[in-house]
């Protein structure tokens, strides 16, 4: 169409995502987006509606490009290893200089908790999906017997969600992967071993003691 600049949508979303991730939603202007994406203001409004519309599209793009591979780590058949891989994946990403510090979702929720119902809802939905995926892994662990049946799997899923987001928050302030690795190592100790059969050694020793008497 005459007068409309053609562009690669994914490339524009990549560039906008990097800018929002680095500078934050509130601090990013339309002018900044025009410079970063290489498309004009009219194309942004015609394609995405406004800055919020572009940001919502960026959140979806972030979910596919960054969050989805992270969630895929939970598909490991070993439940304990699945959660460890998810957390390790966050540490690996935060150590990669190609990506801005922290997490776009976490940064946004901290930067502007009142940024609007659509943005807040979309981020909350993402956190909810992550919690549900972790919960599924923990329930599988209980069924397989590698996690005690007495563990509150919903509470533990929420704990690991908080750990995952906490890693992003710490990375935002401190660029030291060793700190994050320590957090992961300690967090993993919360998952106990599965139900075990009672040990009989104590009974044997008690009988031996009674016989000697």
ABEGO torsion letter per residue (X at the ends): XBGBBBBBAAAAAAAAAAAAAAAEAAABBAAAAAAAAGBBAAAAAAAAGBAAAAAAAAAAAAAAAAAAAAAAAAABABAAAAAAAAAAAAAAAAABAABBBEBAAAAAAAABAAAEAAAAAAAAAAAAAAAAAAAAAAAAAAAAGABBAABBAAAAAAAAAAAAAAAAAAAAABBBAAAAAAAAAAAAAABBBBBBBBBAAAAAAAAAAAAAX
